[in-house]
Amino acid sequence: MRILFDREKCVGHNRCHLLAPELFDVDDEGYAVLLVEGDLPSELVDKAELAADNCPEFAITLES
């Protein structure tokens, strides 16, 4: 599974960072930054799903 992050949709709620700090950070302007590339380790899949499910702008999607 991979995370697809659309930076253009992000408005800086930062729920992703609060729910999955292993996967997302916040830049100097308050917008999310994806920390991982490629396939997710299996232990982070649940966190990725939680972040995607809680993004109000649907900026985070998951790809199998």
C-alpha positions in Angstrom: 0.0 0.0 0.0 1.1 3.6 -0.8 0.0 7.0 0.3 -0.9 9.5 -2.3 -0.9 13.1 -0.9 -2.3 16.0 -2.9 -0.5 19.1 -1.5 -2.8 21.4 -3.5 -5.9 20.2 -1.5 -4.2 20.5 1.9 -5.4 23.5 3.9 -3.4 22.8 7.1 -5.9 21.1 9.5 -3.0 18.8 10.4 -5.2 15.9 11.5 -2.9 13.6 9.6 0.1 14.8 11.6 -1.8 14.4 14.9 -3.0 10.9 14.0 0.1 9.6 12.2 3.2 11.5 13.0 5.3 8.6 11.7 3.8 9.4 8.2 3.3 13.2 8.2 5.0 16.3 9.4 4.1 20.0 9.2 6.0 22.5 7.2 6.8 26.1 8.2 3.6 27.3 6.7 1.4 24.8 8.6 0.8 22.4 5.8 1.3 18.6 5.8 4.4 17.0 4.5 4.4 13.3 3.6 7.4 11.6 5.2 7.3 8.3 3.4 7.7 7.2 -0.2 6.9 3.9 -1.7 5.3 1.0 -0.1 4.3 1.4 3.6 5.5 -1.0 6.2 2.6 -3.2 7.3 2.7 -1.7 10.9 1.9 1.7 9.5 -1.1 0.8 7.3 -3.7 1.3 10.0 -2.3 4.8 10.7 -2.3 5.7 7.0 -6.0 4.6 6.8 -6.8 6.7 9.9 -5.1 9.8 8.4 -6.9 9.3 5.1 -10.3 8.8 6.7 -9.9 12.0 8.8 -8.6 14.4 6.1 -11.5 16.9 5.6 -10.2 17.9 2.2 -9.6 14.3 0.9 -6.0 15.2 0.2 -4.8 11.8 1.3 -5.7 8.6 -0.5 -4.3 5.1 -0.4 -3.3 2.9 -3.3 -2.9 -0.8 -3.1 
